[in-house]
Each structure stands twice: as structure tokens, then as C-alpha cells.
Amino acid sequence: MSREAVGKLRDKIVSFFSDESNFRFVFVAALLCASLNVIRFWFYVAAGICMIWAAFLFGYRLIYQHRIRRIRNRRLILLFLGSALLTCFIQFSSNFIVNIYLVAWMGICFFMFYGIHADKSRRSCSIEVSRILDLINAVTTIMMTTGIILLIIFPKGFVIDGDSFAIHENRFVGIIFNANVTAFYALMALISCNLLLVIRKSLGKLNGKLIAFYIICSVINLFSLFISDSNASLLMLIVYLCFVSFYVIFKGYKRGFISLLFRIIALILACIVATSFLLGTRTLVQGGTSAVLSMLSPHTQISTGVTSKPDQNIIIIKPDDRPETTFEHQNTNIDSGRFKIWRQSAEMFRLFPVFGVGKGNVVDYGKTYLGGLRYEDFHNGLITIAVCYGSVGLMLFMVLAITIGKSMLKAIFRYRNENRRDCRVLMYITAFCAGYCVYSMFEVALLVDISYRVVIFWLLIGLAMSYVGSYERNAITAGENIPERSRSIRRVAAYLSNSRT
């Protein structure tokens, strides 16, 4: 190979690894496949490579090119990460490397995914996020379809090397190791179809074939969501639909007690109808699927045994006494043991209230101070942050969350008439974020958990910030008076007025 060819190849490699959009796509793909039973080991290899890649991008793009200055709410983010880093040094004697690694993970969520809005236009952000949502939708639909086929062939599931397939603990898992994770994958694909429809419509790239494809994917994933029997994911879908109803009902509201009263009543009725419909449909789908599988299920179970001669096997046929699959929780407690976990978390927070214990120390400290923990996490995003990074970290994170949420809510109502198609995209993203925040009250997936659930949450918030910034920029250009209560807001407004569309 000539020097010129080597130089071109080197330039292509450098160009590929210097592009943050490539990093985001590859990282989401690696995280998306991390829950598969068969390739979990390779995920750790890919994650290590991506962390090195992220360190290069952080140093080159954010520091050397000063891109970090254009990230909204960067001071709050840096303060939160600084407090988390301080926790690592306070708890230096225990799992220091793991704690530093988790702080680096949170930095990736903030700067690489949430920070997508920093140097991209709204249209460019929408195109990149659409590419990632297409990946999520396609991969998840393939996962769910494969799982459903396995469920038809093996109605009561099967186990290979300790990994359950199709059914685990009477709930649908498909080819993913956990029913709750399966449910979230299916729900995220369902919401991705919704977001892709409105994003592609706003970009003028929607056609009949895409609509049909998204409908088919939505049906497959909604069916998978129902038979996985995850209450947290179903609650997230309910909140998502309720927020959409809230926006539709209140977007035209101005003033008047009677009008407000009627809108509140309409919202309550819409929430009741959405909740009843989803719960009732889930029950019908679970019952119908269970009846079909009971007819497909074999009445005998075949296994192998060993005779007195080690080199000879015999086939044993016996009645299949395994219970029928009903897709319902085997654990009848409504909290699934979460109340006990939360009580333990309160005790650990009481012992380390200011800067917390560090995420890497939760299990070890649980054994030392609480006699052991039932799970490695607390199944609650805010509680996890409070225990891991103390009241300081929780306070900073809450201020950041409220600031972001407030800007998104103001944008969808203040600029609802700017561009109805674009505003609908921001509204659906806000609905997703509202549902996800409720979901995170029952799962750890808010920030500390290393999973694709977390990065997609912060990626969509980053896309929302590109819409918010675009609306504010247009308002400044039009001479609209936007409230400016602090120097930081004035600086952001000044930057937005001078940046490109």
C-alpha cells in the first residue's frame, strides 16, 4: 500500500473517530445489545473502547475547541460532577476506580448526549436523533420478534447456561435477561415510532411505506410490552399519554375559572380512559396469549439421563408438570420488595448524608452497615443519587432537572404557534421525559445506571434543548421580550442571537 493510500486511510479513521455523531451511534448500539444473553461479554469490551473514545472527544471537542461553553446549564452540570468527584475522594479507600468510572459515565451522558445541541442546528440534531431512533426501533423489533417466535416454539421457555429465554418467572423476556428491561425496550421502540413519525413529518421526509412500517413495529412492541407484565413501563406509557392529553387540552387556555374547570375535568376523564384502556387491554392480551400457548404447549417433557455406562445416554419422557404461563407476577406484593429497599436506602443516607457513599460502594457498605442489600440498586433514580452522592449531589441534580424541565414546558406553550409541526416534536419529547421521570421512581435508570435507557433519555433532552434554543433565537430576532433573571440567562440569549440556525 502506498504512502498516499495510507494517508487517506488514516485521514478517514481520524475523521470517523473525531465525529461525535459516530460515537453516539456506536455507543447506543453497544448499549442496546448489552442486555442480550448471548453477547453480554462483548458489551464490556465495546464499552471500554467507547470510554477511551469519549475521553478523546472530550479533550478535543469540548476543551480544545471550547464547545463546552455552548452547552446549556453547563455550570450546574460541572457543579454536580464536581460534587460526585469529591465523593470519590472522600470515599477513596473503597472502590475508587469504579467510582471514578461512574463519574466519567455521567460526564458522557451530560456532555456527549445532552450536549448534542451545543454545535448543531435543530434540523441536524433531528436528523441524527432520527438515525439513532431508527436503530433502536429496528434492533428492538427484531429482538421482540425473535422472542415471540421462541415463545411460540417453547411456550414455557427454556434455559441455556443459566440464562432464561422466552419466559422467566412467568413473564415474557424473549432473548433479554430481565422482563422489566424487555418491557422498557419494547416501550422505547413504541415511543420511537411515535417520535419518528412527527420528526420525519416536520422534516418533510414521511411517506406511506414508513407509516406502515412504524405501525407494524408498534403492534409487535406493544404486544411484547403487555406480556412482559412490567408495571413501571406501563405506568410510563400511561403518563406519556396523559401528558399528551394535558397539552392538547390546555394549549389554548388563557383565563377563566369555568374554562379551567372544564379542562381539568376533561383531563381527569382522559387519564382515566387511558389508564383503564391500557390495563384492560393488557389483561385481555395476557389471557388470550396464555390460552393460545396452553394449546401449543406439549404435554410431555423430554430430557436425557446417564446409564451405568458413562458413555451412554438414555432419553427420559415424563409428564410436563411445569405451570402454565399466565404472564403475571409470581411476586404478589404490589411493591415487589421496593419498600424494604427504600427503607434500607434511608438508613444508608442517614449514615452518609452530605456527600454520600459513591455508587461503587453501595453493595459493600450495605453489607457492612445494613447486613446486606436485597438488590445492587434501590430501584429509584432520585434515591440512588441521594445515597450515592448525598444531599449536595441531590440538590444540584434537582436544580438542574427543574431548570431543564421549566425551559421545555415554557417552550411548548410559549412558542406553540411558531411552527406547529416542530412544536409537536418538542411536546412528544417532553411527554417522554415526564413519563421517564415517573418510571425512574421505580427503577434506577435516571443517571447512575450504565444502560442505554439513560443515554437515550439524555439524548432526547439534548434534542429538546436544540428546539428550545431555536425558539428563543427566533424570538430574539423577532424582538420579543424574554424574561432574563440572571447573568447566565442573558449570556445564553446573547449567544443564541449570534449563532447559526
C-alpha positions in Angstrom: 0.0 0.0 0.0 1.4 3.4 -1.0 2.0 6.3 1.4 -0.8 8.2 -0.2 -3.3 5.4 0.3 -2.1 5.0 3.9 -2.5 8.7 4.5 -6.1 8.7 3.1 -6.9 5.7 5.3 -5.5 7.5 8.3 -7.5 10.6 7.5 -10.7 8.6 7.2 -10.1 6.9 10.5 -9.3 10.2 12.3 -12.4 11.8 10.7 -14.6 8.9 11.8 -13.4 9.0 15.4 -13.5 12.8 15.5 -17.2 12.9 14.7 -19.4 12.9 17.8 -22.4 11.6 15.9 -20.5 8.4 15.1 -19.6 8.0 18.7 -23.2 8.4 19.8 -24.5 5.9 17.2 -21.9 3.3 18.1 -22.3 3.7 21.8 -26.1 3.5 21.7 -25.7 0.3 19.5 -23.3 -1.3 22.1 -25.6 -0.4 25.0 -28.7 -1.5 23.1 -27.2 -5.0 22.7 -25.8 -5.2 26.2 -29.0 -6.9 27.6 -28.8 -9.8 25.2 -28.0 -13.0 26.9 -25.6 -14.2 24.3 -23.2 -11.3 23.8 -23.0 -9.7 27.2 -19.3 -10.3 27.5 -18.6 -8.3 24.2 -20.5 -5.4 25.6 -17.9 -4.8 28.2 -15.2 -4.8 25.5 -17.1 -2.3 23.4 -17.9 -0.2 26.5 -14.2 0.1 27.3 -13.3 1.2 23.8 -16.1 3.7 23.8 -14.9 5.2 27.1 -11.5 5.8 25.6 -13.1 7.3 22.5 -15.2 9.6 24.7 -12.1 10.8 26.6 -10.5 11.7 23.2 -13.7 13.6 22.1 -14.0 15.4 25.5 -10.4 16.6 25.3 -10.5 17.6 21.6 -14.0 18.9 21.0 -15.1 20.2 24.4 -11.9 21.6 25.8 -9.6 22.3 22.9 -12.4 23.6 20.7 -14.2 25.3 23.6 -17.5 23.6 22.7 -18.3 23.2 26.4 -19.1 26.9 26.6 -22.2 26.4 24.3 -23.8 23.7 26.5 -26.8 25.0 28.3 -26.8 24.7 32.1 -23.1 23.7 32.0 -22.3 25.3 35.4 -24.9 23.2 37.2 -23.6 20.1 35.4 -20.0 20.9 36.3 -21.0 21.6 39.9 -22.9 18.3 40.1 -20.0 16.3 38.6 -17.6 18.1 40.9 -19.6 17.1 43.9 -19.6 13.5 42.6 -15.9 13.6 42.1 -15.4 14.9 45.7 -17.4 11.9 46.9 -15.0 9.6 45.1 -12.0 11.2 47.0 -13.9 11.2 50.4 -14.5 7.5 49.9 -11.1 7.0 48.5 -10.4 3.8 50.4 -13.2 1.8 48.7 -13.7 1.1 45.0 -12.1 4.4 43.9 -11.6 3.3 40.3 -15.2 2.2 40.0 -16.5 5.4 41.4 -14.3 7.5 39.0 -15.5 5.3 36.1 -19.1 6.1 37.0 -18.4 9.8 37.2 -16.9 9.6 33.7 -20.1 7.8 32.6 -22.3 10.6 33.9 -20.0 13.1 32.1 -20.7 11.2 28.8 -24.4 11.4 29.4 -24.2 15.2 30.0 -21.6 16.3 27.5 -21.9 13.8 24.7 -25.6 13.1 24.6 -27.3 16.0 26.4 -24.7 18.3 24.7 -25.8 17.4 21.2 -27.4 20.8 21.0 -24.2 22.7 21.5 -22.9 23.0 17.9 -25.7 21.5 15.8 -28.8 23.2 14.3 -32.2 21.9 15.2 -32.5 20.2 11.9 -29.1 18.5 12.2 -30.0 17.3 15.7 -33.3 15.9 14.5 -31.7 14.1 11.6 -29.0 12.5 13.9 -31.5 11.5 16.6 -33.8 10.1 13.9 -31.0 7.8 12.8 -30.5 6.6 16.4 -34.2 6.1 16.9 -34.4 4.1 13.7 -31.6 1.9 15.1 -33.5 1.4 18.4 -36.7 0.7 16.6 -35.2 -1.8 14.2 -33.0 -3.7 16.7 -35.7 -3.8 19.3 -38.4 -5.0 16.9 -36.0 -7.8 15.7 -35.4 -8.7 19.4 -39.1 -8.8 20.2 -40.0 -10.8 17.1 -37.3 -13.3 17.8 -38.5 -13.6 21.4 -42.1 -14.1 20.2 -41.1 -16.9 17.8 -39.2 -18.6 20.7 -42.2 -18.2 22.8 -44.4 -20.0 20.2 -41.9 -22.8 19.9 -41.2 -23.1 23.7 -44.4 -21.9 25.4 -42.9 -22.4 28.8 -39.4 -21.1 28.0 -36.0 -22.8 28.3 -32.7 -22.2 29.9 -29.2 -22.3 28.5 -26.2 -21.9 30.8 -28.3 -20.3 33.4 -29.9 -17.7 31.0 -33.6 -17.9 30.6 -35.2 -17.5 27.2 -38.8 -16.7 26.1 -40.2 -17.0 29.7 -38.6 -16.2 33.0 -40.6 -16.2 36.3 -43.9 -16.4 34.4 -43.2 -13.3 32.3 -42.0 -12.7 28.8 -38.3 -12.0 28.4 -37.6 -13.0 24.8 -33.8 -13.0 24.4 -33.2 -10.4 27.1 -32.2 -11.4 30.6 -34.9 -9.4 32.5 -38.6 -8.9 32.0 -38.5 -5.3 33.2 -35.7 -4.5 30.7 -37.6 -6.3 27.9 -40.7 -4.1 28.7 -38.7 -0.9 28.5 -37.1 -1.9 25.2 -40.5 -2.5 23.8 -41.9 0.7 25.2 -38.9 2.7 23.9 -39.4 1.3 20.4 -43.1 2.2 20.6 -42.3 5.8 21.6 -39.5 5.9 18.9 -42.1 5.1 16.2 -44.2 8.0 17.5 -41.3 10.4 17.6 -40.0 9.3 14.2 -43.4 10.0 12.7 -43.6 13.5 14.0 -39.9 14.3 13.4 -39.9 13.0 9.8 -43.2 14.8 9.2 -41.5 18.1 10.4 -38.5 17.4 8.1 -40.8 16.6 5.2 -39.5 13.0 4.8 -42.5 10.9 5.7 -44.2 8.6 3.3 -46.7 5.8 3.3 -44.2 2.9 3.4 -42.6 4.4 6.6 -46.0 4.9 8.2 -46.9 1.2 7.5 -43.5 0.1 8.9 -43.9 2.1 12.1 -47.4 0.7 12.6 -46.2 -2.9 12.3 -43.3 -2.2 14.7 -45.7 -0.5 17.1 -48.0 -3.5 17.2 -45.2 -6.0 17.8 -43.6 -3.9 20.6 -46.9 -3.1 22.3 -47.8 -6.8 22.4 -44.3 -7.5 23.9 -44.9 -4.8 26.5 -48.2 -6.3 27.6 -47.0 -9.9 28.1 -43.8 -8.8 29.9 -46.1 -7.5 32.6 -44.0 -4.6 33.8 -46.0 -2.2 35.9 -43.3 0.5 35.8 -43.1 0.6 31.9 -46.9 0.5 31.6 -47.1 3.4 34.1 -44.6 5.3 31.9 -46.8 4.8 28.9 -49.8 6.0 30.8 -48.0 9.2 31.9 -46.8 9.7 28.3 -50.4 9.6 27.1 -51.7 11.7 30.0 -49.2 14.4 29.3 -50.1 14.5 25.6 -53.8 14.9 26.7 -52.7 17.6 29.1 -51.0 19.5 26.3 -54.0 19.1 23.9 -56.5 20.2 26.5 -54.6 23.2 27.9 -52.6 24.6 24.9 -55.4 27.0 24.1 -56.2 28.0 27.6 -55.9 31.7 28.5 -58.0 32.7 31.5 -61.4 32.0 33.1 -62.4 29.8 36.0 -65.2 27.9 34.1 -62.8 27.2 31.2 -60.2 25.9 33.7 -62.7 23.7 35.5 -63.9 22.1 32.3 -60.4 21.5 31.1 -59.4 19.9 34.5 -62.4 17.6 34.3 -61.6 16.7 30.7 -58.0 15.9 31.7 -59.1 13.7 34.5 -61.5 11.8 32.3 -58.8 11.4 29.6 -56.4 10.0 32.2 -59.0 7.6 33.5 -59.9 6.4 30.0 -56.2 5.9 29.0 -55.4 4.0 32.2 -58.5 1.8 32.1 -57.9 1.0 28.4 -54.3 0.0 28.8 -54.9 -2.1 31.9 -57.9 -3.8 30.4 -56.1 -4.4 27.1 -53.1 -5.8 28.9 -55.3 -8.3 30.9 -57.1 -9.4 27.7 -53.8 -9.8 25.8 -52.2 -11.8 28.6 -55.2 -14.0 29.0 -55.6 -14.7 25.2 -51.9 -15.3 24.7 -51.9 -17.7 27.7 -54.8 -19.7 26.3 -53.1 -20.0 22.9 -49.8 -21.1 24.4 -51.6 -23.7 26.6 -52.8 -25.3 23.4 -49.3 -25.2 21.8 -47.6 -26.5 25.0 -46.5 -30.1 24.8 -47.9 -32.5 27.5 -44.6 -34.3 27.9 -41.1 -33.1 28.8 -38.1 -34.8 27.2 -34.7 -34.9 28.9 -31.6 -37.0 28.9 -30.1 -39.3 31.5 -27.0 -41.3 32.0 -26.9 -45.0 32.4 -24.4 -47.0 34.4 -22.1 -46.8 31.5 -20.7 -43.1 31.3 -20.6 -43.1 27.5 -24.2 -44.0 27.0 -27.3 -41.7 27.4 -30.9 -42.6 27.6 -34.0 -40.5 26.7 -36.4 -39.9 29.5 -40.0 -38.9 28.7 -42.1 -37.7 31.6 -45.3 -35.6 32.1 -44.7 -31.9 31.8 -45.7 -30.7 35.3 -44.4 -27.1 34.8 -47.1 -24.5 35.5 -48.8 -22.8 32.5 -47.6 -19.4 31.5 -50.0 -16.6 32.5 -47.7 -13.6 32.2 -48.4 -12.4 35.7 -46.0 -11.6 38.5 -45.1 -14.5 40.7 -44.4 -12.0 43.5 -47.9 -10.9 44.7 -46.5 -7.9 46.7 -47.6 -4.7 44.9 -44.2 -3.1 45.7 -42.2 -6.1 44.6 -39.9 -5.6 47.6 -39.2 -2.0 46.9 -40.4 -0.6 50.2 -37.8 -2.7 52.1 -35.1 -1.5 49.7 -36.2 2.2 50.2 -36.1 1.8 54.0 -32.5 0.4 53.7 -31.6 3.4 51.5 -32.9 5.8 54.1 -30.7 4.2 56.7 -27.7 4.4 54.5 -28.4 8.0 53.6 -28.7 8.8 57.3 -25.1 7.4 57.8 -23.6 9.5 54.9 -26.0 12.5 54.4 -23.7 15.1 52.9 -21.7 13.6 50.0 -23.0 10.0 50.0 -21.1 6.7 49.7 -20.4 6.6 46.0 -22.2 4.2 43.6 -19.4 1.7 43.6 -19.6 1.3 47.4 -23.4 0.6 47.7 -23.1 -3.2 47.9 -20.0 -3.2 50.2 -21.4 -0.6 52.5 -24.8 -2.4 52.5 -23.1 -5.5 53.8 -21.0 -3.5 56.4 -23.7 -1.3 57.8 -27.1 -2.9 56.9 -26.2 -6.6 56.9 -26.6 -6.9 53.1 -28.9 -5.5 50.4 -31.5 -7.4 48.5 -30.5 -5.8 45.2 -27.5 -3.9 44.0 -29.6 -0.8 43.4 -32.5 0.9 45.0 -35.0 0.9 42.1 -35.4 4.6 42.3 -33.3 7.2 40.4 -33.5 10.0 42.9 -32.9 7.8 46.0 -29.9 6.3 44.2 -28.5 9.8 43.6 -29.2 10.8 47.2 -27.5 7.7 48.7 -24.5 7.8 46.2 -23.8 11.5 46.2 -25.6 12.8 49.3 -27.8 15.8 49.8 -25.3 18.1 48.0 -25.5 16.0 44.8 -29.2 15.5 45.0 -29.8 19.3 45.5 -27.6 20.1 42.5 -29.3 17.5 40.3 -32.8 18.6 41.3 -31.9 22.3 40.4 -30.6 21.1 37.0 -33.7 18.9 36.4 -36.1 21.7 37.4 -34.3 24.2 35.2 -34.4 21.9 32.2 -38.0 20.9 32.7 -39.1 24.5 33.2 -37.4 25.6 29.9 -39.1 22.7 28.0 -42.6 23.4 29.4 -42.3 27.1 28.7 -41.2 26.4 25.1 -44.1 24.1 24.2 -46.7 26.5 25.5 -45.0 29.9 24.7 -44.0 29.0 21.2 -46.8 26.6 20.3 -47.8 28.8 17.3 -44.3 29.3 15.9 -44.3 26.1 13.9 -46.9 23.5 14.8 -45.1 20.6 13.4 -41.9 21.4 15.2 -43.7 22.2 18.4 -45.4 18.9 18.3 -42.0 17.2 18.3 -40.9 19.1 21.4 -44.2 18.2 23.0 -43.8 14.5 22.5 -40.2 14.6 23.8 -41.4 16.5 26.9 -44.1 13.8 27.3 -41.4 11.1 27.1 -39.3 12.9 29.7 -42.3 13.2 32.0 -43.1 9.5 31.7 -39.5 8.6 32.1 -39.1 10.6 35.3 -42.1 8.7 36.8 -40.6 5.4 35.5 -37.3 6.3 37.3 -39.1 6.4 40.6 -39.4 2.6 40.4 -36.2 1.9 38.5 -32.6 3.1 38.9 -32.5 4.3 35.3 -32.1 8.1 35.7 -28.3 8.8 35.6 -26.1 6.4 37.5 -27.2 3.2 35.8 -24.9 2.2 32.9 -27.5 1.4 30.3 -28.9 2.6 27.0 -32.1 3.7 28.9 -30.1 6.5 30.5 -28.3 7.7 27.4 -31.4 7.8 25.3 -33.1 9.9 28.0 -30.3 12.5 27.9 -30.1 12.4 24.2 -33.7 13.3 23.8 -33.3 16.1 26.3 -30.4 17.3 24.3 -32.6 17.3 21.2 -35.3 19.2 23.1 -32.7 21.8 24.1 -32.0 22.4 20.4 -35.7 23.2 19.8 -35.8 25.4 22.9 -32.7 27.3 21.7 -34.1 27.7 18.2 -37.4 29.1 19.5 -35.5 31.5 21.8 -33.3 32.6 18.9 -36.3 33.2 16.7 -38.0 35.2 19.5 -34.9 37.4 20.0 -34.7 38.0 16.2 -38.3 39.0 16.2 -37.7 41.4 19.1 -39.8 39.5 21.6 -39.1 40.4 25.3 -37.9 37.2 27.0 -37.5 37.4 30.8 -33.9 37.4 31.8 -33.4 36.9 35.5 -29.7 36.2 35.7 -26.5 36.9 34.0 -26.2 33.3 32.8 -29.6 33.6 31.0 -28.5 36.8 29.4 -25.3 35.2 28.2 -27.2 32.3 26.7 -29.6 34.7 25.0 -26.7 36.7 23.6 -25.0 33.6 22.3 -28.3 32.3 20.7 -28.9 35.6 19.0 -25.4 35.4 17.3 -25.3 31.6 16.5 -26.4 29.9 13.4 -29.9 28.5 12.9 
